[in-house]
Amino acid sequence: MEVDYSKIGQHIARRRKDLRLTQAKVAELCNISDQYLSNIERAVSIPSTEVIMRLAAALDTTPDEFLVGTSRQEGEEWKNVAELLRNMDPKHLALAKSLLEWLSEQPLS
């Protein structure tokens, strides 16, 4: 099986953009240069396993999201909600918490 570094780079870029992070910020978190990250995303450079692991940690996911395009497992729907909460300001988070507390008290029919 041949590794498609172009797809890996696309998956990394998609995840970074979904989190609204710049290449510079992710590179800083991973202790790599932003040029190297750009090269990885464009499949100009091939990342080591260590760099893939650092990118996964910085982008709050698992390496399989980069390698196969998804890290979602059945029963992990809460991660979708967590991603929505990630960029909320404190007022929106407080409102979301209140809504979730109320919702958790409602009976399911």
Phi, psi and omega in degrees: 000128181270137179279131180261093183292336175296315178294319179301314178298320178296319180294320178296313180298318180298314180297317179299315180291323176301326180272001180057044178251144177278161175300321181298318181293314180296318179299318178299315180297330183265356182060044174230167178280152178293332176294320178296317178298318177301317179296323178295313182297332180262005180063028175276325177244149178258118182285146174285167176301319180300317180293320176302317180295318178295319178297318179299317179295315181295328182260015174050054178211193178244156181303332181296336176297324179282322186281322182239357174095358178204146174237005183286130176243152177302137181090004180249032181299334180300334180294327176298318179293318180300321179295323177294324182285335188310316187257014180281148176280168184304323180294317178293322178297319179296319178295316178298318179298314178300316179297315180295322177297315178297314182298321182292341179272350183277135178288145175265130181269000000 
